[in-house]
Amino acid sequence: MTVTPISSFAPFPGPAARTEAEYVSPPAPVRLSRIPTGGGADVHVYRDSDGSLSSDCTGCGEYAWTLRVTTEFAEEHATTCRRPPRLLAA
């Protein structure tokens, strides 16, 4: 019986063999919707580069992330958040 090490098929490239292309940041999330809250703020829903959804609230600052392909999680937050929009840092 002959044993052949796996590394002989696809050797791992060392740091010197890596290219700059390997260190490119993923694409920016794409904003899908803006849902108004009861306090006058907005919940922004984004599709991330991996296909998941995330959201952030301009009122309370809550950030949420989900693998679900619906925006229900953001809609639920928008119905309960009563904080006014936060002031942007100068």
PDB file of N, CA, C and O in Angstrom:
ATOM      1  N   MET A   1       0.846  -1.175   0.000  1.00  0.00           N
ATOM      2  CA  MET A   1       0.000   0.000   0.000  1.00  0.00           C
ATOM      3  C   MET A   1       0.893   1.240   0.000  1.00  0.00           C
ATOM      4  O   MET A   1       1.815   1.352   0.809  1.00  0.00           O
ATOM      5  N   THR A   2       0.614   2.161  -0.905  1.00  0.00           N
ATOM      6  CA  THR A   2       1.390   3.398  -0.999  1.00  0.00           C
ATOM      7  C   THR A   2       0.592   4.531  -0.380  1.00  0.00           C
ATOM      8  O   THR A   2      -0.597   4.682  -0.662  1.00  0.00           O
ATOM      9  N   VAL A   3       1.225   5.314   0.448  1.00  0.00           N
ATOM     10  CA  VAL A   3       0.576   6.461   1.090  1.00  0.00           C
ATOM     11  C   VAL A   3       1.173   7.729   0.503  1.00  0.00           C
ATOM     12  O   VAL A   3       2.389   7.922   0.512  1.00  0.00           O
ATOM     13  N   THR A   4       0.289   8.604  -0.015  1.00  0.00           N
ATOM     14  CA  THR A   4       0.734   9.873  -0.592  1.00  0.00           C
ATOM     15  C   THR A   4       0.182  11.009   0.267  1.00  0.00           C
ATOM     16  O   THR A   4      -1.031  11.100   0.456  1.00  0.00           O
ATOM     17  N   PRO A   5       1.046  11.868   0.786  1.00  0.00           N
ATOM     18  CA  PRO A   5       0.541  12.961   1.629  1.00  0.00           C
ATOM     19  C   PRO A   5      -0.322  13.930   0.821  1.00  0.00           C
ATOM     20  O   PRO A   5      -0.042  14.216  -0.343  1.00  0.00           O
ATOM     21  N   ILE A   6      -1.354  14.416   1.453  1.00  0.00           N
ATOM     22  CA  ILE A   6      -2.271  15.378   0.820  1.00  0.00           C
ATOM     23  C   ILE A   6      -1.507  16.619   0.365  1.00  0.00           C
ATOM     24  O   ILE A   6      -1.832  17.188  -0.677  1.00  0.00           O
ATOM     25  N   SER A   7      -0.511  17.045   1.113  1.00  0.00           N
ATOM     26  CA  SER A   7       0.222  18.268   0.765  1.00  0.00           C
ATOM     27  C   SER A   7       0.930  18.179  -0.576  1.00  0.00           C
ATOM     28  O   SER A   7       1.294  19.204  -1.153  1.00  0.00           O
ATOM     29  N   SER A   8       1.126  16.981  -1.075  1.00  0.00           N
ATOM     30  CA  SER A   8       1.780  16.866  -2.374  1.00  0.00           C
ATOM     31  C   SER A   8       0.848  17.229  -3.528  1.00  0.00           C
ATOM     32  O   SER A   8       1.317  17.519  -4.629  1.00  0.00           O
ATOM     33  N   PHE A   9      -0.452  17.216  -3.293  1.00  0.00           N
ATOM     34  CA  PHE A   9      -1.425  17.561  -4.341  1.00  0.00           C
ATOM     35  C   PHE A   9      -1.637  19.065  -4.456  1.00  0.00           C
ATOM     36  O   PHE A   9      -1.681  19.603  -5.562  1.00  0.00           O
ATOM     37  N   ALA A  10      -1.765  19.741  -3.331  1.00  0.00           N
ATOM     38  CA  ALA A  10      -2.035  21.180  -3.339  1.00  0.00           C
ATOM     39  C   ALA A  10      -1.258  21.822  -2.202  1.00  0.00           C
ATOM     40  O   ALA A  10      -1.823  22.089  -1.142  1.00  0.00           O
ATOM     41  N   PRO A  11       0.017  22.070  -2.405  1.00  0.00           N
ATOM     42  CA  PRO A  11       0.802  22.661  -1.318  1.00  0.00           C
ATOM     43  C   PRO A  11       0.267  24.048  -0.947  1.00  0.00           C
ATOM     44  O   PRO A  11      -0.172  24.808  -1.811  1.00  0.00           O
ATOM     45  N   PHE A  12       0.312  24.359   0.329  1.00  0.00           N
ATOM     46  CA  PHE A  12      -0.150  25.651   0.835  1.00  0.00           C
ATOM     47  C   PHE A  12       0.865  26.723   0.460  1.00  0.00           C
ATOM     48  O   PHE A  12       2.050  26.585   0.763  1.00  0.00           O
ATOM     49  N   PRO A  13       0.410  27.796  -0.201  1.00  0.00           N
ATOM     50  CA  PRO A  13       1.369  28.849  -0.569  1.00  0.00           C
ATOM     51  C   PRO A  13       1.808  29.616   0.674  1.00  0.00           C
ATOM     52  O   PRO A  13       0.980  29.966   1.516  1.00  0.00           O
ATOM     53  N   GLY A  14       3.066  29.869   0.785  1.00  0.00           N
ATOM     54  CA  GLY A  14       3.584  30.642   1.914  1.00  0.00           C
ATOM     55  C   GLY A  14       3.227  32.105   1.765  1.00  0.00           C
ATOM     56  O   GLY A  14       2.674  32.505   0.740  1.00  0.00           O
ATOM     57  N   PRO A  15       3.536  32.921   2.780  1.00  0.00           N
ATOM     58  CA  PRO A  15       3.198  34.351   2.731  1.00  0.00           C
ATOM     59  C   PRO A  15       3.769  35.069   1.519  1.00  0.00           C
ATOM     60  O   PRO A  15       3.147  36.002   1.012  1.00  0.00           O
ATOM     61  N   ALA A  16       4.939  34.658   1.042  1.00  0.00           N
ATOM     62  CA  ALA A  16       5.546  35.338  -0.101  1.00  0.00           C
ATOM     63  C   ALA A  16       4.765  35.090  -1.388  1.00  0.00           C
ATOM     64  O   ALA A  16       4.844  35.898  -2.314  1.00  0.00           O
ATOM     65  N   ALA A  17       4.011  33.990  -1.468  1.00  0.00           N
ATOM     66  CA  ALA A  17       3.272  33.644  -2.684  1.00  0.00           C
ATOM     67  C   ALA A  17       1.901  34.306  -2.738  1.00  0.00           C
ATOM     68  O   ALA A  17       1.242  34.261  -3.777  1.00  0.00           O
ATOM     69  N   ARG A  18       1.468  34.906  -1.663  1.00  0.00           N
ATOM     70  CA  ARG A  18       0.139  35.542  -1.634  1.00  0.00           C
ATOM     71  C   ARG A  18       0.169  36.864  -2.387  1.00  0.00           C
ATOM     72  O   ARG A  18       1.198  37.536  -2.462  1.00  0.00           O
ATOM     73  N   THR A  19      -0.976  37.215  -2.937  1.00  0.00           N
ATOM     74  CA  THR A  19      -1.066  38.462  -3.697  1.00  0.00           C
ATOM     75  C   THR A  19      -1.907  39.472  -2.955  1.00  0.00           C
ATOM     76  O   THR A  19      -2.597  39.129  -1.994  1.00  0.00           O
ATOM     77  N   GLU A  20      -1.854  40.720  -3.396  1.00  0.00           N
ATOM     78  CA  GLU A  20      -2.669  41.765  -2.777  1.00  0.00           C
ATOM     79  C   GLU A  20      -4.153  41.481  -2.939  1.00  0.00           C
ATOM     80  O   GLU A  20      -4.948  41.894  -2.094  1.00  0.00           O
ATOM     81  N   ALA A  21      -4.544  40.794  -3.991  1.00  0.00           N
ATOM     82  CA  ALA A  21      -5.961  40.521  -4.249  1.00  0.00           C
ATOM     83  C   ALA A  21      -6.590  39.724  -3.117  1.00  0.00           C
ATOM     84  O   ALA A  21      -7.803  39.803  -2.920  1.00  0.00           O
ATOM     85  N   GLU A  22      -5.819  38.972  -2.381  1.00  0.00           N
ATOM     86  CA  GLU A  22      -6.355  38.182  -1.274  1.00  0.00           C
ATOM     87  C   GLU A  22      -6.780  39.052  -0.107  1.00  0.00           C
ATOM     88  O   GLU A  22      -7.521  38.589   0.761  1.00  0.00           O
ATOM     89  N   TYR A  23      -6.337  40.288  -0.059  1.00  0.00           N
ATOM     90  CA  TYR A  23      -6.604  41.148   1.080  1.00  0.00           C
ATOM     91  C   TYR A  23      -7.586  42.270   0.763  1.00  0.00           C
ATOM     92  O   TYR A  23      -7.639  43.265   1.486  1.00  0.00           O
ATOM     93  N   VAL A  24      -8.355  42.124  -0.293  1.00  0.00           N
ATOM     94  CA  VAL A  24      -9.353  43.123  -0.673  1.00  0.00           C
ATOM     95  C   VAL A  24     -10.558  42.969   0.247  1.00  0.00           C
ATOM     96  O   VAL A  24     -11.030  41.856   0.476  1.00  0.00           O
ATOM     97  N   SER A  25     -11.053  44.082   0.773  1.00  0.00           N
ATOM     98  CA  SER A  25     -12.210  44.013   1.654  1.00  0.00           C
ATOM     99  C   SER A  25     -13.453  43.652   0.848  1.00  0.00           C
ATOM    100  O   SER A  25     -13.524  43.939  -0.348  1.00  0.00           O
ATOM    101  N   PRO A  26     -14.430  43.026   1.496  1.00  0.00           N
ATOM    102  CA  PRO A  26     -15.646  42.633   0.781  1.00  0.00           C
ATOM    103  C   PRO A  26     -16.434  43.863   0.317  1.00  0.00           C
ATOM    104  O   PRO A  26     -16.234  44.962   0.836  1.00  0.00           O
ATOM    105  N   PRO A  27     -17.326  43.677  -0.656  1.00  0.00           N
ATOM    106  CA  PRO A  27     -18.136  44.813  -1.133  1.00  0.00           C
ATOM    107  C   PRO A  27     -18.983  45.395   0.002  1.00  0.00           C
ATOM    108  O   PRO A  27     -19.379  44.688   0.929  1.00  0.00           O
ATOM    109  N   ALA A  28     -19.244  46.672  -0.091  1.00  0.00           N
ATOM    110  CA  ALA A  28     -20.068  47.335   0.922  1.00  0.00           C
ATOM    111  C   ALA A  28     -21.489  46.786   0.875  1.00  0.00           C
ATOM    112  O   ALA A  28     -21.966  46.393  -0.190  1.00  0.00           O
ATOM    113  N   PRO A  29     -22.169  46.755   2.024  1.00  0.00           N
ATOM    114  CA  PRO A  29     -23.561  46.317   2.033  1.00  0.00           C
ATOM    115  C   PRO A  29     -24.429  47.223   1.155  1.00  0.00           C
ATOM    116  O   PRO A  29     -24.130  48.406   0.990  1.00  0.00           O
ATOM    117  N   VAL A  30     -25.491  46.669   0.602  1.00  0.00           N
ATOM    118  CA  VAL A  30     -26.416  47.415  -0.254  1.00  0.00           C
ATOM    119  C   VAL A  30     -27.675  47.715   0.558  1.00  0.00           C
ATOM    120  O   VAL A  30     -28.297  46.806   1.106  1.00  0.00           O
ATOM    121  N   ARG A  31     -28.050  49.001   0.632  1.00  0.00           N
ATOM    122  CA  ARG A  31     -29.244  49.347   1.405  1.00  0.00           C
ATOM    123  C   ARG A  31     -30.474  48.931   0.619  1.00  0.00           C
ATOM    124  O   ARG A  31     -30.656  49.317  -0.536  1.00  0.00           O
ATOM    125  N   LEU A  32     -31.320  48.131   1.272  1.00  0.00           N
ATOM    126  CA  LEU A  32     -32.547  47.641   0.644  1.00  0.00           C
ATOM    127  C   LEU A  32     -33.741  48.520   0.955  1.00  0.00           C
ATOM    128  O   LEU A  32     -34.581  48.770   0.091  1.00  0.00           O
ATOM    129  N   SER A  33     -33.815  48.990   2.201  1.00  0.00           N
ATOM    130  CA  SER A  33     -34.992  49.774   2.570  1.00  0.00           C
ATOM    131  C   SER A  33     -34.710  50.665   3.770  1.00  0.00           C
ATOM    132  O   SER A  33     -33.716  50.510   4.479  1.00  0.00           O
ATOM    133  N   ARG A  34     -35.627  51.602   3.966  1.00  0.00           N
ATOM    134  CA  ARG A  34     -35.602  52.519   5.108  1.00  0.00           C
ATOM    135  C   ARG A  34     -36.984  52.465   5.718  1.00  0.00           C
ATOM    136  O   ARG A  34     -37.977  52.772   5.059  1.00  0.00           O
ATOM    137  N   ILE A  35     -37.046  52.069   6.989  1.00  0.00           N
ATOM    138  CA  ILE A  35     -38.339  51.914   7.661  1.00  0.00           C
ATOM    139  C   ILE A  35     -38.440  52.975   8.759  1.00  0.00           C
ATOM    140  O   ILE A  35     -37.617  52.977   9.675  1.00  0.00           O
ATOM    141  N   PRO A  36     -39.432  53.881   8.694  1.00  0.00           N
ATOM    142  CA  PRO A  36     -39.559  54.912   9.715  1.00  0.00           C
ATOM    143  C   PRO A  36     -40.002  54.325  11.058  1.00  0.00           C
ATOM    144  O   PRO A  36     -40.768  53.362  11.108  1.00  0.00           O
ATOM    145  N   THR A  37     -39.505  54.926  12.142  1.00  0.00           N
ATOM    146  CA  THR A  37     -39.898  54.498  13.492  1.00  0.00           C
ATOM    147  C   THR A  37     -40.906  55.496  14.058  1.00  0.00           C
ATOM    148  O   THR A  37     -41.124  56.564  13.487  1.00  0.00           O
ATOM    149  N   GLY A  38     -41.513  55.136  15.179  1.00  0.00           N
ATOM    150  CA  GLY A  38     -42.473  56.029  15.834  1.00  0.00           C
ATOM    151  C   GLY A  38     -41.840  57.276  16.410  1.00  0.00           C
ATOM    152  O   GLY A  38     -42.543  58.252  16.674  1.00  0.00           O
ATOM    153  N   GLY A  39     -40.531  57.275  16.612  1.00  0.00           N
ATOM    154  CA  GLY A  39     -39.827  58.428  17.170  1.00  0.00           C
ATOM    155  C   GLY A  39     -39.257  59.358  16.126  1.00  0.00           C
ATOM    156  O   GLY A  39     -38.589  60.332  16.470  1.00  0.00           O
ATOM    157  N   GLY A  40     -39.505  59.082  14.857  1.00  0.00           N
ATOM    158  CA  GLY A  40     -38.995  59.935  13.792  1.00  0.00           C
ATOM    159  C   GLY A  40     -37.641  59.513  13.240  1.00  0.00           C
ATOM    160  O   GLY A  40     -37.091  60.184  12.367  1.00  0.00           O
ATOM    161  N   ALA A  41     -37.103  58.411  13.741  1.00  0.00           N
ATOM    162  CA  ALA A  41     -35.825  57.896  13.226  1.00  0.00           C
ATOM    163  C   ALA A  41     -36.125  56.904  12.104  1.00  0.00           C
ATOM    164  O   ALA A  41     -37.274  56.764  11.684  1.00  0.00           O
ATOM    165  N   ASP A  42     -35.102  56.228  11.628  1.00  0.00           N
ATOM    166  CA  ASP A  42     -35.260  55.232  10.571  1.00  0.00           C
ATOM    167  C   ASP A  42     -34.469  53.981  10.923  1.00  0.00           C
ATOM    168  O   ASP A  42     -33.433  54.049  11.584  1.00  0.00           O
ATOM    169  N   VAL A  43     -34.970  52.846  10.475  1.00  0.00           N
ATOM    170  CA  VAL A  43     -34.215  51.598  10.516  1.00  0.00           C
ATOM    171  C   VAL A  43     -33.812  51.310   9.078  1.00  0.00           C
ATOM    172  O   VAL A  43     -34.669  51.150   8.209  1.00  0.00           O
ATOM    173  N   HIS A  44     -32.518  51.244   8.829  1.00  0.00           N
ATOM    174  CA  HIS A  44     -31.995  50.953   7.498  1.00  0.00           C
ATOM    175  C   HIS A  44     -31.681  49.468   7.410  1.00  0.00           C
ATOM    176  O   HIS A  44     -31.016  48.910   8.282  1.00  0.00           O
ATOM    177  N   VAL A  45     -32.167  48.832   6.345  1.00  0.00           N
ATOM    178  CA  VAL A  45     -31.935  47.405   6.134  1.00  0.00           C
ATOM    179  C   VAL A  45     -30.956  47.241   4.979  1.00  0.00           C
ATOM    180  O   VAL A  45     -31.111  47.859   3.926  1.00  0.00           O
ATOM    181  N   TYR A  46     -29.940  46.396   5.191  1.00  0.00           N
ATOM    182  CA  TYR A  46     -28.890  46.179   4.197  1.00  0.00           C
ATOM    183  C   TYR A  46     -28.769  44.703   3.838  1.00  0.00           C
ATOM    184  O   TYR A  46     -29.010  43.835   4.678  1.00  0.00           O
ATOM    185  N   ARG A  47     -28.396  44.418   2.588  1.00  0.00           N
ATOM    186  CA  ARG A  47     -28.005  43.068   2.195  1.00  0.00           C
ATOM    187  C   ARG A  47     -26.484  43.066   2.176  1.00  0.00           C
ATOM    188  O   ARG A  47     -25.854  43.829   1.445  1.00  0.00           O
ATOM    189  N   ASP A  48     -25.911  42.196   2.991  1.00  0.00           N
ATOM    190  CA  ASP A  48     -24.463  42.104   3.104  1.00  0.00           C
ATOM    191  C   ASP A  48     -23.895  41.238   1.987  1.00  0.00           C
ATOM    192  O   ASP A  48     -24.639  40.532   1.307  1.00  0.00           O
ATOM    193  N   SER A  49     -22.585  41.290   1.796  1.00  0.00           N
ATOM    194  CA  SER A  49     -21.946  40.581   0.688  1.00  0.00           C
ATOM    195  C   SER A  49     -22.119  39.071   0.776  1.00  0.00           C
ATOM    196  O   SER A  49     -21.991  38.384  -0.237  1.00  0.00           O
ATOM    197  N   ASP A  50     -22.406  38.534   1.963  1.00  0.00           N
ATOM    198  CA  ASP A  50     -22.607  37.090   2.106  1.00  0.00           C
ATOM    199  C   ASP A  50     -24.068  36.685   1.930  1.00  0.00           C
ATOM    200  O   ASP A  50     -24.412  35.515   2.101  1.00  0.00           O
ATOM    201  N   GLY A  51     -24.935  37.650   1.586  1.00  0.00           N
ATOM    202  CA  GLY A  51     -26.351  37.357   1.363  1.00  0.00           C
ATOM    203  C   GLY A  51     -27.220  37.528   2.591  1.00  0.00           C
ATOM    204  O   GLY A  51     -28.446  37.483   2.485  1.00  0.00           O
ATOM    205  N   SER A  52     -26.614  37.724   3.763  1.00  0.00           N
ATOM    206  CA  SER A  52     -27.395  37.918   4.980  1.00  0.00           C
ATOM    207  C   SER A  52     -27.934  39.347   5.018  1.00  0.00           C
ATOM    208  O   SER A  52     -27.532  40.191   4.217  1.00  0.00           O
ATOM    209  N   LEU A  53     -28.835  39.606   5.942  1.00  0.00           N
ATOM    210  CA  LEU A  53     -29.396  40.945   6.121  1.00  0.00           C
ATOM    211  C   LEU A  53     -28.904  41.530   7.432  1.00  0.00           C
ATOM    212  O   LEU A  53     -28.707  40.808   8.410  1.00  0.00           O
ATOM    213  N   SER A  54     -28.707  42.839   7.448  1.00  0.00           N
ATOM    214  CA  SER A  54     -28.386  43.540   8.683  1.00  0.00           C
ATOM    215  C   SER A  54     -29.173  44.838   8.691  1.00  0.00           C
ATOM    216  O   SER A  54     -29.664  45.290   7.656  1.00  0.00           O
ATOM    217  N   SER A  55     -29.286  45.434   9.876  1.00  0.00           N
ATOM    218  CA  SER A  55     -29.996  46.705   9.972  1.00  0.00           C
ATOM    219  C   SER A  55     -29.379  47.539  11.073  1.00  0.00           C
ATOM    220  O   SER A  55     -28.736  47.020  11.985  1.00  0.00           O
ATOM    221  N   ASP A  56     -29.588  48.853  10.970  1.00  0.00           N
ATOM    222  CA  ASP A  56     -29.217  49.734  12.069  1.00  0.00           C
ATOM    223  C   ASP A  56     -30.289  50.794  12.218  1.00  0.00           C
ATOM    224  O   ASP A  56     -30.921  51.215  11.250  1.00  0.00           O
ATOM    225  N   CYS A  57     -30.476  51.215  13.473  1.00  0.00           N
ATOM    226  CA  CYS A  57     -31.509  52.187  13.807  1.00  0.00           C
ATOM    227  C   CYS A  57     -30.841  53.530  14.059  1.00  0.00           C
ATOM    228  O   CYS A  57     -29.894  53.620  14.842  1.00  0.00           O
ATOM    229  N   THR A  58     -31.338  54.589  13.389  1.00  0.00           N
ATOM    230  CA  THR A  58     -30.766  55.919  13.590  1.00  0.00           C
ATOM    231  C   THR A  58     -31.275  56.562  14.865  1.00  0.00           C
ATOM    232  O   THR A  58     -30.831  57.652  15.228  1.00  0.00           O
ATOM    233  N   GLY A  59     -32.204  55.901  15.553  1.00  0.00           N
ATOM    234  CA  GLY A  59     -32.706  56.412  16.831  1.00  0.00           C
ATOM    235  C   GLY A  59     -31.899  55.881  17.999  1.00  0.00           C
ATOM    236  O   GLY A  59     -31.147  56.628  18.625  1.00  0.00           O
ATOM    237  N   CYS A  60     -32.045  54.602  18.299  1.00  0.00           N
ATOM    238  CA  CYS A  60     -31.373  54.021  19.465  1.00  0.00           C
ATOM    239  C   CYS A  60     -30.001  53.460  19.139  1.00  0.00           C
ATOM    240  O   CYS A  60     -29.221  53.177  20.048  1.00  0.00           O
ATOM    241  N   GLY A  61     -29.690  53.294  17.854  1.00  0.00           N
ATOM    242  CA  GLY A  61     -28.385  52.781  17.470  1.00  0.00           C
ATOM    243  C   GLY A  61     -28.300  51.272  17.416  1.00  0.00           C
ATOM    244  O   GLY A  61     -27.219  50.725  17.195  1.00  0.00           O
ATOM    245  N   GLU A  62     -29.415  50.586  17.613  1.00  0.00           N
ATOM    246  CA  GLU A  62     -29.376  49.125  17.603  1.00  0.00           C
ATOM    247  C   GLU A  62     -28.928  48.600  16.248  1.00  0.00           C
ATOM    248  O   GLU A  62     -29.377  49.072  15.204  1.00  0.00           O
ATOM    249  N   TYR A  63     -28.033  47.610  16.282  1.00  0.00           N
ATOM    250  CA  TYR A  63     -27.584  46.923  15.087  1.00  0.00           C
ATOM    251  C   TYR A  63     -28.101  45.495  15.175  1.00  0.00           C
ATOM    252  O   TYR A  63     -27.995  44.864  16.227  1.00  0.00           O
ATOM    253  N   ALA A  64     -28.658  44.977  14.087  1.00  0.00           N
ATOM    254  CA  ALA A  64     -29.153  43.600  14.068  1.00  0.00           C
ATOM    255  C   ALA A  64     -28.651  42.908  12.820  1.00  0.00           C
ATOM    256  O   ALA A  64     -28.370  43.549  11.807  1.00  0.00           O
ATOM    257  N   TRP A  65     -28.540  41.587  12.901  1.00  0.00           N
ATOM    258  CA  TRP A  65     -28.065  40.788  11.777  1.00  0.00           C
ATOM    259  C   TRP A  65     -28.855  39.491  11.756  1.00  0.00           C
ATOM    260  O   TRP A  65     -29.166  38.934  12.809  1.00  0.00           O
ATOM    261  N   THR A  66     -29.183  39.006  10.561  1.00  0.00           N
ATOM    262  CA  THR A  66     -29.931  37.759  10.460  1.00  0.00           C
ATOM    263  C   THR A  66     -29.635  37.056   9.148  1.00  0.00           C
ATOM    264  O   THR A  66     -29.292  37.688   8.149  1.00  0.00           O
ATOM    265  N   LEU A  67     -29.772  35.748   9.167  1.00  0.00           N
ATOM    266  CA  LEU A  67     -29.662  34.971   7.932  1.00  0.00           C
ATOM    267  C   LEU A  67     -31.009  34.886   7.222  1.00  0.00           C
ATOM    268  O   LEU A  67     -31.091  34.473   6.065  1.00  0.00           O
ATOM    269  N   ARG A  68     -32.077  35.288   7.941  1.00  0.00           N
ATOM    270  CA  ARG A  68     -33.407  35.236   7.324  1.00  0.00           C
ATOM    271  C   ARG A  68     -33.434  36.150   6.103  1.00  0.00           C
ATOM    272  O   ARG A  68     -32.741  37.167   6.067  1.00  0.00           O
ATOM    273  N   VAL A  69     -34.219  35.792   5.126  1.00  0.00           N
ATOM    274  CA  VAL A  69     -34.270  36.574   3.896  1.00  0.00           C
ATOM    275  C   VAL A  69     -35.475  37.508   3.899  1.00  0.00           C
ATOM    276  O   VAL A  69     -35.981  37.863   2.834  1.00  0.00           O
ATOM    277  N   THR A  70     -35.936  37.907   5.067  1.00  0.00           N
ATOM    278  CA  THR A  70     -37.041  38.863   5.173  1.00  0.00           C
ATOM    279  C   THR A  70     -36.582  40.047   6.014  1.00  0.00           C
ATOM    280  O   THR A  70     -35.532  39.988   6.655  1.00  0.00           O
ATOM    281  N   THR A  71     -37.354  41.103   6.011  1.00  0.00           N
ATOM    282  CA  THR A  71     -37.024  42.285   6.807  1.00  0.00           C
ATOM    283  C   THR A  71     -37.890  42.381   8.063  1.00  0.00           C
ATOM    284  O   THR A  71     -37.951  43.440   8.688  1.00  0.00           O
ATOM    285  N   GLU A  72     -38.554  41.299   8.435  1.00  0.00           N
ATOM    286  CA  GLU A  72     -39.437  41.319   9.608  1.00  0.00           C
ATOM    287  C   GLU A  72     -38.731  41.783  10.872  1.00  0.00           C
ATOM    288  O   GLU A  72     -39.313  42.515  11.672  1.00  0.00           O
ATOM    289  N   PHE A  73     -37.484  41.366  11.060  1.00  0.00           N
ATOM    290  CA  PHE A  73     -36.750  41.740  12.267  1.00  0.00           C
ATOM    291  C   PHE A  73     -36.609  43.255  12.370  1.00  0.00           C
ATOM    292  O   PHE A  73     -36.693  43.801  13.470  1.00  0.00           O
ATOM    293  N   ALA A  74     -36.398  43.947  11.253  1.00  0.00           N
ATOM    294  CA  ALA A  74     -36.263  45.400  11.248  1.00  0.00           C
ATOM    295  C   ALA A  74     -37.615  46.073  11.417  1.00  0.00           C
ATOM    296  O   ALA A  74     -37.719  47.094  12.097  1.00  0.00           O
ATOM    297  N   GLU A  75     -38.650  45.513  10.805  1.00  0.00           N
ATOM    298  CA  GLU A  75     -39.999  46.069  10.938  1.00  0.00           C
ATOM    299  C   GLU A  75     -40.464  45.997  12.392  1.00  0.00           C
ATOM    300  O   GLU A  75     -41.087  46.933  12.891  1.00  0.00           O
ATOM    301  N   GLU A  76     -40.163  44.883  13.074  1.00  0.00           N
ATOM    302  CA  GLU A  76     -40.535  44.741  14.484  1.00  0.00           C
ATOM    303  C   GLU A  76     -39.841  45.803  15.334  1.00  0.00           C
ATOM    304  O   GLU A  76     -40.457  46.395  16.220  1.00  0.00           O
ATOM    305  N   HIS A  77     -38.571  46.041  15.064  1.00  0.00           N
ATOM    306  CA  HIS A  77     -37.848  47.060  15.824  1.00  0.00           C
ATOM    307  C   HIS A  77     -38.431  48.450  15.550  1.00  0.00           C
ATOM    308  O   HIS A  77     -38.596  49.249  16.473  1.00  0.00           O
ATOM    309  N   ALA A  78     -38.742  48.735  14.287  1.00  0.00           N
ATOM    310  CA  ALA A  78     -39.269  50.052  13.921  1.00  0.00           C
ATOM    311  C   ALA A  78     -40.590  50.350  14.624  1.00  0.00           C
ATOM    312  O   ALA A  78     -40.872  51.505  14.942  1.00  0.00           O
ATOM    313  N   THR A  79     -41.399  49.327  14.870  1.00  0.00           N
ATOM    314  CA  THR A  79     -42.686  49.563  15.535  1.00  0.00           C
ATOM    315  C   THR A  79     -42.519  49.834  17.026  1.00  0.00           C
ATOM    316  O   THR A  79     -43.418  50.409  17.639  1.00  0.00           O
ATOM    317  N   THR A  80     -41.406  49.443  17.623  1.00  0.00           N
ATOM    318  CA  THR A  80     -41.240  49.618  19.067  1.00  0.00           C
ATOM    319  C   THR A  80     -40.288  50.742  19.452  1.00  0.00           C
ATOM    320  O   THR A  80     -40.367  51.233  20.578  1.00  0.00           O
ATOM    321  N   CYS A  81     -39.408  51.164  18.584  1.00  0.00           N
ATOM    322  CA  CYS A  81     -38.420  52.191  18.922  1.00  0.00           C
ATOM    323  C   CYS A  81     -39.072  53.577  18.894  1.00  0.00           C
ATOM    324  O   CYS A  81     -39.663  53.977  17.890  1.00  0.00           O
ATOM    325  N   ARG A  82     -38.955  54.291  19.995  1.00  0.00           N
ATOM    326  CA  ARG A  82     -39.555  55.623  20.099  1.00  0.00           C
ATOM    327  C   ARG A  82     -38.508  56.724  20.252  1.00  0.00           C
ATOM    328  O   ARG A  82     -38.856  57.876  20.511  1.00  0.00           O
ATOM    329  N   ARG A  83     -37.239  56.383  20.097  1.00  0.00           N
ATOM    330  CA  ARG A  83     -36.193  57.383  20.249  1.00  0.00           C
ATOM    331  C   ARG A  83     -36.113  58.265  18.999  1.00  0.00           C
ATOM    332  O   ARG A  83     -36.269  57.783  17.878  1.00  0.00           O
ATOM    333  N   PRO A  84     -35.870  59.554  19.206  1.00  0.00           N
ATOM    334  CA  PRO A  84     -35.695  60.459  18.054  1.00  0.00           C
ATOM    335  C   PRO A  84     -34.340  60.172  17.388  1.00  0.00           C
ATOM    336  O   PRO A  84     -33.487  59.508  17.977  1.00  0.00           O
ATOM    337  N   PRO A  85     -34.147  60.670  16.171  1.00  0.00           N
ATOM    338  CA  PRO A  85     -32.866  60.457  15.499  1.00  0.00           C
ATOM    339  C   PRO A  85     -31.706  61.015  16.326  1.00  0.00           C
ATOM    340  O   PRO A  85     -31.807  62.091  16.915  1.00  0.00           O
ATOM    341  N   ARG A  86     -30.609  60.266  16.358  1.00  0.00           N
ATOM    342  CA  ARG A  86     -29.412  60.711  17.086  1.00  0.00           C
ATOM    343  C   ARG A  86     -28.705  61.781  16.287  1.00  0.00           C
ATOM    344  O   ARG A  86     -28.758  61.779  15.057  1.00  0.00           O
ATOM    345  N   LEU A  87     -28.043  62.694  16.973  1.00  0.00           N
ATOM    346  CA  LEU A  87     -27.242  63.725  16.305  1.00  0.00           C
ATOM    347  C   LEU A  87     -25.944  63.084  15.857  1.00  0.00           C
ATOM    348  O   LEU A  87     -25.355  62.279  16.578  1.00  0.00           O
ATOM    349  N   LEU A  88     -25.504  63.444  14.669  1.00  0.00           N
ATOM    350  CA  LEU A  88     -24.235  62.935  14.148  1.00  0.00           C
ATOM    351  C   LEU A  88     -23.078  63.655  14.855  1.00  0.00           C
ATOM    352  O   LEU A  88     -23.175  64.839  15.175  1.00  0.00           O
ATOM    353  N   ALA A  89     -22.001  62.932  15.089  1.00  0.00           N
ATOM    354  CA  ALA A  89     -20.820  63.535  15.707  1.00  0.00           C
ATOM    355  C   ALA A  89     -20.229  64.580  14.764  1.00  0.00           C
ATOM    356  O   ALA A  89     -20.176  64.374  13.551  1.00  0.00           O
ATOM    357  N   ALA A  90     -19.797  65.675  15.316  1.00  0.00           N
ATOM    358  CA  ALA A  90     -19.231  66.757  14.495  1.00  0.00           C
ATOM    359  C   ALA A  90     -17.789  66.515  14.185  1.00  0.00           C
ATOM    360  O   ALA A  90     -17.159  67.326  13.505  1.00  0.00           O
TER     361      ALA A  90
END
